[in-house]
């Protein structure tokens, strides 16, 4: 039981959470809405290595979403989407050992879950169709946009992060 809450793990979780918030706030002009520039999503690959990254990403996302125009819906449901994606990614990290499988499968959850959930918040809970026409057209257009942007951040920045952390982890 004492391995669960070590000082090292708590500090690592705090750093991950703080990094998520800082990276999101640094791009806050573009980090919210139907097209998100959110490089902090690269950190969603970290549960492959550290279980404490799961609650850290949840808290970081929750704090970051305080700036969101979609208010309480994004704070609650957006953060829960990150929590679910983190749990799934952590599961992949425990049961898959090959780098390729870990990266592809581990990154799949943040990409797909966020691409499905965030447009639900924007379109159905907040009623913002973004000028895409009807509700369903807006939803599926935003899903496609989120699939693209999440893929860029999770795989484009997350893959180099994965190998950097792995190299440090081996030392």
N, C-alpha and C positions, 0 to 999 in steps of 0.2 A: 504494500500500500504506500510506503514512503517513496517509492520510485515515481508515483503518479504526480506529485507536486514538488519536484525538486526546484531549487533556486535557478538552476540552469534552464530548465524547461519553462519556468514562469518568465524568466528574462527573455528567452527566445520568443515566446508568445507575445510579449510586450513589444519587442522590436518589430516583429512581423506585422502586428496590428498597427503600430505607429507608421511603419513604412507604407502600408496600404492607404492610410489616411493622408499622409504627406504627398504620395504620388497622385492620389485622386484630387486633392486640393490644388496641387500645382497645375493641373489641367482642368480646373473646375469650370472654366468657360465652356469646355467641350466635353466634360465628363458625364453630363446628364442629358437625357432626352432620347429621341429615337436613334440618333447616330452618336455613339459614345466613343470618345477618345479616352480610354482608361487603361493606361499601361500597368496600373496596379493589379490588373487581372492576371498578369504573368506570375504573381505570387501564388495563384491558385494551384500551382504545380507543387508547392512545398509540402502538402500533406502526404506526398509520396515518401518523404523522408521523416517528417516530424508530425506526430499525432497532435501535438499542441498547436500546430498551424490551423487546425480546423476551427477551434473557438476563436483563435486570433483573427482569422479572416472574417468570421462572423461579426466580431466586435468592430474590426476595422471597417467593414462594409456598413455596419449600422451607424457608426460615427460619421463616415463619409456621406451617407445618405441624408444627414441632417441638412445639407445644402440643396437637396433635390427639390425640384418644383412639384414633385408628386407626393410630397410630404409624408404623412404617416404611413401611407400604403407602401411607398418605396422603402421606408425605414424598416417596416415589419416584414413585408413579403419579399423584398429584394434581399434583405439580410438572411431570411430563412432559405432563400434559393441558394445563397452562398454557403450556408451551413450544410444543406443537403448535398451540394456539389462537393464540398470538402470532405464530408463523410464517405461519399462514394470514391473519391480520389484516394483517400486514406486506405480504404479497403483494397483498392488496386495495388497500392504500395506494399501492402502486407503479403499479397498472394502472387504477385508477378515479379520476377527477378530480372528479366531481360530488359535492357534500357528501352528498346524500341516499343515493346508492349507496354511498359510503364508510362512512357510519354504519350503514346497514342491513346491508350485506354484511360489513363489518368486525366488527360486534358479534355477528353470527350465530354465528361460530366459538366465541368464549368461552362463549356461552349453550349451544349444542348439545353441544360437546365436554364441558364440565363436567357438563351434565345427564345425559350418558350414562356418563361415567367415574366420577364420585364415587359414585353409587349402586352401581356395580360393586364399588368398594372397600368401602363400608359393608356391603352385603348379602352378596356372594359371598366376599370375602377375609376379612372380619371377622365374618361370620355374624350381624350385627345386623339383625333384621327390623323393628325399631322398633315392634313391636306391630301391624303391618299384616297379619298372617296369614302365608301361605306366602311362600316366597322370591320367586316371580315377582310376586306381588301387591305385596310390599314394594318390589321393584325398580322396577316401573312406577309405583307411587305416588310413590316418591322422585324418579324421573325427572320426573314432572309437577310436583312441588314445586320441584325445582331449575330447571326451565324457567321457572317463575314468579319465583323469587327472583333468578336470574341475569338475567332480563329487566329486573327492577326496577333492579338495580345497574348493569348494562352500558348499558342504554338510558336509564333514568331519571336516573342521575348522569353517565353517560358522554357523553351528548349535550351537556349544558351544558359539560362539560369539553372536548369536541371543539371547540366554538365559541370557548371561552376561549383554548385553545392556538392555534387558527387565527388569532385576532385578534392574539395576541402574535407568532406566526410571521411575519405580514405586515409587522410593524414593522421 
